Amino acid sequence: MNKSEEIKFTHRSDKDKKQLITRLKRIEGQVRGIQNMIEDDRYCVDILTQISAINAAMNNVGLNLLEKHARHCVSDAIQDGNGDEAIEELMDVFKRFSKS
């Protein structure tokens, strides 16, 4: 297994996990709602509005995870002397995140 295939893990508090999972389940429900809207031949603008809301919600989840990553994982790596690698990884994540 090369470095890019390495599976990493991070500890999240039960509160953080619950908040993230709750938010993702809500987004999942919104996606199902769009499926129903399409089946019901709802107006395009109404569907696009819901898609926009889902995109915003997913971006918020991503920003939340990105903040936690910077505050914990990157901060810990810097304190452990692995700051250059952690910052490079963080910048790669910023680049991927900003493309969406």
MIROFI-62486 format. One record per residue (C-alpha): residue in one letter; x, y negated, z negated. Coordinates in steps of 0.02 Angstrom, whole numbers, padded with zeros to 5 digits, always signed. Layout:
<rs>
AXYZ;...
</rs>
This chain:
<rs>
M+00000+00000+00000;N+00076-00166+00050;K+00061-00327-00048;S-00088-00394+00052;E-00185-00234+00014;E-00151-00241-00172;I-00310-00245-00275;K-00301-00370-00416;F-00417-00387-00563;T-00461-00531-00677;H-00548-00537-00844;R-00709-00636-00851;S-00809-00668-01006;D-00979-00585-01019;K-01057-00758-01011;D-00965-00801-00849;K-01011-00634-00771;K-01193-00655-00818;Q-01201-00831-00746;L-01119-00779-00583;I-01225-00624-00561;T-01385-00720-00602;R-01341-00851-00472;L-01298-00720-00340;K-01461-00628-00372;R-01555-00791-00349;I-01464-00818-00183;E-01505-00639-00134;G-01688-00679-00165;Q-01674-00835-00058;V-01602-00730+00085;R-01748-00608+00071;G-01863-00758+00074;I-01788-00811+00240;Q-01815-00637+00309;N-01998-00652+00260;M-02009-00824+00337;I-01943-00756+00502;E-02064-00609+00497;D-02206-00734+00465;D-02151-00844+00611;R-02121-00993+00498;Y-02066-01159+00570;C-01881-01165+00618;V-01842-01320+00517;D-01912-01240+00359;I-01799-01089+00386;L-01647-01198+00423;T-01681-01296+00263;Q-01677-01134+00164;I-01516-01080+00251;S-01439-01247+00204;A-01490-01220+00022;I-01411-01047+00023;N-01250-01113+00098;A-01242-01248-00037;A-01275-01119-00173;M-01138-01004-00107;N-01017-01151-00099;N-01057-01190-00280;V-01022-01009-00330;G-00858-01017-00234;L-00808-01182-00314;N-00847-01111-00485;L-00736-00960-00452;L-00600-01069-00378;E-00599-01180-00532;K-00591-01031-00650;H-00450-00957-00545;A-00350-01119-00553;R-00379-01145-00739;H-00341-00967-00791;C-00252-00858-00663;V-00142-00993-00587;S-00109-01076-00754;D-00059-00909-00831;A+00054-00869-00683;I+00142-01038-00700;Q+00171-01006-00885;D+00239-00833-00843;G+00362-00906-00717;N+00266-00851-00561;G+00199-01023-00518;D+00263-01035-00340;E+00177-00875-00287;A+00016-00921-00378;I+00011-01095-00302;E+00043-01025-00128;E-00100-00903-00153;L-00212-01044-00216;M-00172-01151-00065;D-00215-01005+00050;V-00382-00989-00039;F-00413-01177-00018;K-00378-01162+00168;R-00498-01015+00188;F-00631-01096+00079;S-00623-01261+00174;K-00657-01173+00340;S-00829-01117+00283;
</rs>
